[in-house]
Amino acid sequence: MEGFLTINWDKAVDESSSFFSRDVFDNCSAAFHAIHRIPQSPWPHDEQGSMKNNSRGASGKTWSPCHLKRIAVESVGGQGKTLKIQPPAPFPRKSVLNVFEQKDYLFAIIRVMRSFMIAIPADADDFIRIKEMQIKLRDEIQEFQKLAQTIMENNPSAYLSLNPGIARYVNEMWETQLASVHLYPSFYKLIGNIILVPKENMITLDMTLERTVLELGRIPCQIFPPLNTLIKIQRNYKIINNRYPANVLESEQMSNDENAVKLATKYGVKIVVSAKALRSLAGNVGPLFRRSWDIPFTIKEVNFHGEVNKVIFIDEPLPPSEMSAVEKNALFNRMAIKCQFSNVNRSRFFVYTGSGKKYEYSESAEEVPGDIFSSDNTDLDSLETFGIEKRASSSSKICTLKVGEAQQVTPETGNTAEAIEVTDVEKQQKPFEHDFSTATDSDSSEMSLVIDTGSECGQSPRKRSKNASKNIKSHKKFPNDTSNTLTSIGTENQTDQQNKNKVPEPGFKVPIRTGKIGAPNTQASLLSDILQNQEKMMQSHRKPSPKKNTDSTTSKENPQEYTKPKKDENLTYRIWNLQANEKSIRLLVRSSVDTAIVTSSGEFRTFLMIPKTEYQPWFGGECLSTREMNEQWIDLHLRPECKLVRIRLDAYTGDFLMCEQKDAACLEAEISFQYGTHNKPANSLQTIWAVLSSLCDLNLSPGQFLLRHGFHDGMCIQVWESTGKESSSLDLHKIYNEIDPTANAVRGVSENWSALDPCAVFPIQRALNRPPLTFEPTEDLKKTQIKRKADGGKKKNTKKKKQGAAKDKF
């Protein structure tokens, strides 16, 4: 006991005297690999050296990501160009799949992920095909992941790449945010703790929309990049700073929002919070809860129907205390894509006016297919096995209305959005502003593929019709339960038999059950499990959506009676009911969107644009972390009918790689498909409930407070109360004054590296018919075609000779 008390906890650990070093822990700990989603090596130790040498490239020297060869490759559909990046090291071997098996596997992934995106039943045959290929590719996927990880470990400077324009803009923005800390009191005293885990046993947990009460401001028009094109995201400091000045705060804090105070008084809510604050709570993922933040909140007394009620106003989190180069790149890219793929000053924008006038429609001159294979000039011969049926694409329509002309009510809401076309400004675009399509419903296009169903490569393909699987079941559903009812907290315990028959998720993270997939009883059991889980999944899609409930989405307040937001900003206030078991809390949540369009069917659709900075673009797309999954899901859940536009970018050059559209149901389906139902993003509501309910239970007096959570605090959150005494234990101003915005925090490669996503298909992978996480096929497509043609010619000549010999006999 005396030895334990003499330990100096403030001194750094001396690894020379420890039981084992940190390197051994990082390389050998199964728990460490599981938490950080790092695959453990499948090879013996004598093969590690050869892999490490191979990852340095042929010359054995370190490489620069910016200097890797980037070429344009011809592709089908769109503008016919896609970017190919030469890997920093050659592949160690060929794939176990031939070119036709890779193509078959690739398009099975595409069809399944597309079914998630547009919320239609997926073909059970595709799930079985993916299952078979995952078992066959198990070792190859692990080897591919380890190769990618080793390459980045040998060149950690790749994560330090930071363009000078990016560094200047982010540093100025960060400095402005740090100065905003002085709007809060300086001194605080500790009054208690709360935890990030619910205190009660959670049986049901729901967060349902009660109504939309107010919509203000204007929304830029969404610009979709053309398909299969080469675009660079703008990195010029002046251009980005002109659109989004770095020295201007994005939004006002909730405690100072006059609209929020007025609405809280009128509707009698308990908590007023911003979507960004809920996003930070949802992103703190257990069991380690390593997300650090400081969130101020204020308690005010308001008069509701003659009674004095206490209302908690939770502000947005304070700026971070440190940022790495990776985090600075992500922050800048978010502003850059909003600048490049939205248009508010030179073209159209949408304004919430609160009136009942309608829009006038006008057709757009451009047509952009929603998928790279839906172009009319698709060369089916080049696909050989896979192709599409030609479909007549209808002209996409957008709303282009001049000032003072007609307006249109947004569907099912009663709110109006006024589209304004600026005619006084010249239409000359800046160099980075290409002639993009401005409003197209990318989900409207359809894709009908041709798949080779024979056991041999030489068999002729057949077309997969839409009704091909009607004999299986009339309503096929998704493979995992991703219901939007959010009542899954108490129903996640499954029987052993259900877990045994569950479809394994693509990727290296989940153990794959071995066995003969081709056996009839195994396929029947697997197919039955798929159909049952799809039935559960599609039940949520058959439920009435919130937009059909006019009382839930109709704005009841007149925008003219409230304070307007800043120019080019928009704000929406919604009342939510957060209910756990028999308890409930009414919330007033403030949120905003990035862009909007009006589709040809008259639907008013809003979007959030999120960048995904890719640090291994030569191998494919990287996986989202659990924190990113939860944050993106809560962002969409708090904005009904809003979609996520995820834009994947090259971290080193700013090259545009791919654009994806997701909604909340699609995110749930994809996450459940890849990681299983135990990783549902809806489980993040437990963290939100734990914090908000604990704040209500504290019953604090009116005043200003602070929630603090550090990197090593685990599930504990400190609650601080402001005080005027300088001798207090916390000086908030001093802490943030010592932060240097020009400094870059250092992160290890294990923290920065992300595993490759087995279901993210880049356009270059479509063009090359190469599935994610696979090496080059055993035979090249052109060589295989030549060989097959040669074999076919020989067979034909042999037949002719035999027929001639038979005639001579007679």
Summary of the structure (lengths in Angstrom):
residues: 810
radius of gyration: 28.5
end to end distance: 108.6
largest distance: 117.8
contacts: 2496
relative contact order: 0.20
helix: 35%
strand: 20%
